[in-house]
Amino acid sequence: MCKKYSDDAHVEAFREYALLFGSRSTNRQLRAFLGINSREVVAKMMDDLEVKRVGEKKGRVYMLDRLLE
């Protein structure tokens, strides 16, 4: 098992997601890609990264464009 720790490994994972699948994503899609069960965890990550979001609740879409700059 890898014992490395990184504060920002998720940022690179979100970039890779955007490159593979496009820059628009839902919380559910990001959770599936990252293997995370908690929607709150992904929502917090998106808030911390100040990612633009469109819509509310189940209709919310995250715009990952700024992660590709």
Buried (B, 14 or more C-beta within 10 A) or exposed (E): EEEEEEEEEBBEBBBEBBEEEEBEBBBEBBBEBBEBEEBEBBBEBBEEBEBEBEEEEEEBBBBBEEBEE
